[in-house]
Amino acid sequence: MKDYIEERALEIANYIIESKATVREAAKVFKVSKSTVHKARSLWNVIIMI
């Protein structure tokens, strides 16, 4: 997996956890689509299971 994708997933996940933000709010902050945030969230779930 590309490092920047993993880093972005962790950044988005941390932001959502710390700020209790919604997917829509996180998407605005990171200037990505809501589906990208959902993908990052799914990827983050996989990363923490490893």
N, CA, C and O atoms as a GROMACS GRO file, in nm:
protein
  200
    1MET      N    1   0.084  -0.117   0.000
    1MET     CA    2   0.000   0.000   0.000
    1MET      C    3   0.088   0.124   0.000
    1MET      O    4   0.196   0.126   0.061
    2LYS      N    5   0.043   0.225  -0.068
    2LYS     CA    6   0.120   0.348  -0.073
    2LYS      C    7   0.115   0.418   0.062
    2LYS      O    8   0.010   0.426   0.125
    3ASP      N    9   0.230   0.468   0.104
    3ASP     CA   10   0.241   0.530   0.236
    3ASP      C   11   0.149   0.651   0.252
    3ASP      O   12   0.090   0.670   0.358
    4TYR      N   13   0.136   0.732   0.148
    4TYR     CA   14   0.055   0.853   0.162
    4TYR      C   15  -0.092   0.819   0.184
    4TYR      O   16  -0.163   0.894   0.250
    5ILE      N   17  -0.139   0.709   0.130
    5ILE     CA   18  -0.278   0.668   0.150
    5ILE      C   19  -0.300   0.628   0.295
    5ILE      O   20  -0.399   0.666   0.357
    6GLU      N   21  -0.207   0.551   0.348
    6GLU     CA   22  -0.216   0.509   0.488
    6GLU      C   23  -0.209   0.630   0.581
    6GLU      O   24  -0.284   0.638   0.678
    7GLU      N   25  -0.119   0.722   0.551
    7GLU     CA   26  -0.106   0.843   0.633
    7GLU      C   27  -0.233   0.927   0.631
    7GLU      O   28  -0.279   0.974   0.735
    8ARG      N   29  -0.291   0.943   0.512
    8ARG     CA   30  -0.414   1.022   0.501
    8ARG      C   31  -0.527   0.954   0.577
    8ARG      O   32  -0.606   1.021   0.644
    9ALA      N   33  -0.536   0.822   0.567
    9ALA     CA   34  -0.640   0.749   0.639
    9ALA      C   35  -0.627   0.770   0.789
    9ALA      O   36  -0.727   0.790   0.859
   10LEU      N   37  -0.504   0.765   0.839
   10LEU     CA   38  -0.482   0.785   0.981
   10LEU      C   39  -0.513   0.929   1.023
   10LEU      O   40  -0.570   0.952   1.130
   11GLU      N   41  -0.475   1.024   0.940
   11GLU     CA   42  -0.504   1.165   0.971
   11GLU      C   43  -0.654   1.190   0.978
   11GLU      O   44  -0.703   1.255   1.070
   12ILE      N   45  -0.726   1.138   0.880
   12ILE     CA   46  -0.871   1.157   0.877
   12ILE      C   47  -0.936   1.087   0.996
   12ILE      O   48  -1.023   1.144   1.062
   13ALA      N   49  -0.895   0.965   1.023
   13ALA     CA   50  -0.952   0.890   1.135
   13ALA      C   51  -0.925   0.962   1.267
   13ALA      O   52  -1.015   0.975   1.350
   14ASN      N   53  -0.804   1.009   1.286
   14ASN     CA   54  -0.771   1.082   1.409
   14ASN      C   55  -0.853   1.209   1.421
   14ASN      O   56  -0.901   1.244   1.529
   15TYR      N   57  -0.869   1.278   1.310
   15TYR     CA   58  -0.949   1.401   1.312
   15TYR      C   59  -1.093   1.371   1.353
   15TYR      O   60  -1.151   1.441   1.437
   16ILE      N   61  -1.151   1.266   1.295
   16ILE     CA   62  -1.289   1.230   1.326
   16ILE      C   63  -1.303   1.193   1.474
   16ILE      O   64  -1.399   1.233   1.539
   17ILE      N   65  -1.208   1.117   1.524
   17ILE     CA   66  -1.214   1.074   1.664
   17ILE      C   67  -1.198   1.194   1.758
   17ILE      O   68  -1.276   1.210   1.852
   18GLU      N   69  -1.097   1.276   1.733
   18GLU     CA   70  -1.067   1.387   1.824
   18GLU      C   71  -1.175   1.496   1.822
   18GLU      O   72  -1.208   1.552   1.926
   19SER      N   73  -1.228   1.524   1.705
   19SER     CA   74  -1.324   1.635   1.694
   19SER      C   75  -1.469   1.588   1.693
   19SER      O   76  -1.562   1.669   1.693
   20LYS      N   77  -1.488   1.455   1.690
   20LYS     CA   78  -1.623   1.398   1.680
   20LYS      C   79  -1.695   1.452   1.556
   20LYS      O   80  -1.815   1.478   1.558
   21ALA      N   81  -1.618   1.467   1.450
   21ALA     CA   82  -1.671   1.521   1.325
   21ALA      C   83  -1.749   1.415   1.248
   21ALA      O   84  -1.727   1.295   1.265
   22THR      N   85  -1.838   1.462   1.165
   22THR     CA   86  -1.908   1.373   1.074
   22THR      C   87  -1.821   1.350   0.951
   22THR      O   88  -1.720   1.417   0.931
   23VAL      N   89  -1.862   1.253   0.870
   23VAL     CA   90  -1.790   1.228   0.745
   23VAL      C   91  -1.792   1.352   0.657
   23VAL      O   92  -1.690   1.387   0.597
   24ARG      N   93  -1.906   1.418   0.651
   24ARG     CA   94  -1.919   1.538   0.568
   24ARG      C   95  -1.825   1.649   0.617
   24ARG      O   96  -1.760   1.715   0.536
   25GLU      N   97  -1.817   1.669   0.749
   25GLU     CA   98  -1.729   1.771   0.806
   25GLU      C   99  -1.582   1.737   0.778
   25GLU      O  100  -1.504   1.825   0.742
   26ALA      N  101  -1.546   1.611   0.795
   26ALA     CA  102  -1.408   1.570   0.768
   26ALA      C  103  -1.373   1.589   0.621
   26ALA      O  104  -1.262   1.631   0.588
   27ALA      N  105  -1.466   1.558   0.534
   27ALA     CA  106  -1.443   1.576   0.390
   27ALA      C  107  -1.415   1.722   0.357
   27ALA      O  108  -1.328   1.751   0.275
   28LYS      N  109  -1.488   1.813   0.419
   28LYS     CA  110  -1.465   1.955   0.395
   28LYS      C  111  -1.327   1.998   0.443
   28LYS      O  112  -1.255   2.069   0.372
   29VAL      N  113  -1.289   1.953   0.562
   29VAL     CA  114  -1.160   1.992   0.620
   29VAL      C  115  -1.044   1.941   0.534
   29VAL      O  116  -0.948   2.014   0.510
   30PHE      N  117  -1.053   1.816   0.488
   30PHE     CA  118  -0.944   1.756   0.412
   30PHE      C  119  -0.957   1.778   0.262
   30PHE      O  120  -0.874   1.733   0.184
   31LYS      N  121  -1.066   1.848   0.223
   31LYS     CA  122  -1.089   1.881   0.081
   31LYS      C  123  -1.091   1.755  -0.008
   31LYS      O  124  -1.028   1.750  -0.113
   32VAL      N  125  -1.166   1.655   0.040
   32VAL     CA  126  -1.186   1.532  -0.036
   32VAL      C  127  -1.335   1.502  -0.036
   32VAL      O  128  -1.413   1.568   0.033
   33SER      N  129  -1.374   1.402  -0.113
   33SER     CA  130  -1.515   1.366  -0.118
   33SER      C  131  -1.554   1.282   0.003
   33SER      O  132  -1.469   1.228   0.074
   34LYS      N  133  -1.685   1.273   0.026
   34LYS     CA  134  -1.734   1.192   0.137
   34LYS      C  135  -1.696   1.046   0.116
   34LYS      O  136  -1.664   0.976   0.212
   35SER      N  137  -1.699   0.999  -0.009
   35SER     CA  138  -1.665   0.859  -0.035
   35SER      C  139  -1.518   0.833  -0.005
   35SER      O  140  -1.482   0.722   0.037
   36THR      N  141  -1.432   0.931  -0.025
   36THR     CA  142  -1.291   0.917   0.010
   36THR      C  143  -1.275   0.903   0.161
   36THR      O  144  -1.193   0.824   0.208
   37VAL      N  145  -1.354   0.979   0.236
   37VAL     CA  146  -1.348   0.968   0.382
   37VAL      C  147  -1.397   0.831   0.426
   37VAL      O  148  -1.338   0.770   0.515
   38HIS      N  149  -1.503   0.782   0.363
   38HIS     CA  150  -1.553   0.648   0.397
   38HIS      C  151  -1.447   0.542   0.367
   38HIS      O  152  -1.428   0.449   0.445
   39LYS      N  153  -1.380   0.555   0.254
   39LYS     CA  154  -1.272   0.461   0.219
   39LYS      C  155  -1.160   0.468   0.321
   39LYS      O  156  -1.106   0.366   0.362
   40ALA      N  157  -1.124   0.590   0.360
   40ALA     CA  158  -1.017   0.608   0.458
   40ALA      C  159  -1.057   0.545   0.591
   40ALA      O  160  -0.976   0.483   0.659
   41ARG      N  161  -1.184   0.563   0.628
   41ARG     CA  162  -1.232   0.504   0.753
   41ARG      C  163  -1.227   0.353   0.747
   41ARG      O  164  -1.188   0.288   0.845
   42SER      N  165  -1.266   0.295   0.635
   42SER     CA  166  -1.260   0.149   0.618
   42SER      C  167  -1.116   0.101   0.623
   42SER      O  168  -1.086  -0.001   0.685
   43LEU      N  169  -1.028   0.175   0.557
   43LEU     CA  170  -0.886   0.139   0.557
   43LEU      C  171  -0.830   0.147   0.698
   43LEU      O  172  -0.751   0.062   0.738
   44TRP      N  173  -0.869   0.249   0.772
   44TRP     CA  174  -0.821   0.264   0.909
   44TRP      C  175  -0.864   0.144   0.992
   44TRP      O  176  -0.787   0.096   1.075
   45ASN      N  177  -0.987   0.095   0.972
   45ASN     CA  178  -1.033  -0.024   1.044
   45ASN      C  179  -0.946  -0.144   1.013
   45ASN      O  180  -0.918  -0.224   1.102
   46VAL      N  181  -0.904  -0.157   0.889
   46VAL     CA  182  -0.815  -0.268   0.850
   46VAL      C  183  -0.679  -0.252   0.915
   46VAL      O  184  -0.622  -0.349   0.963
   47ILE      N  185  -0.627  -0.129   0.917
   47ILE     CA  186  -0.494  -0.104   0.973
   47ILE      C  187  -0.489  -0.139   1.120
   47ILE      O  188  -0.392  -0.199   1.166
   48ILE      N  189  -0.592  -0.105   1.195
   48ILE     CA  190  -0.587  -0.132   1.340
   48ILE      C  191  -0.606  -0.280   1.369
   48ILE      O  192  -0.573  -0.324   1.479
   49MET      N  193  -0.657  -0.357   1.274
   49MET     CA  194  -0.674  -0.501   1.295
   49MET      C  195  -0.545  -0.577   1.270
   49MET      O  196  -0.531  -0.691   1.315
   50ILE      N  197  -0.450  -0.516   1.202
   50ILE     CA  198  -0.324  -0.584   1.168
   50ILE      C  199  -0.235  -0.591   1.289
   50ILE      O  200  -0.124  -0.644   1.281
   0.00000   0.00000   0.00000
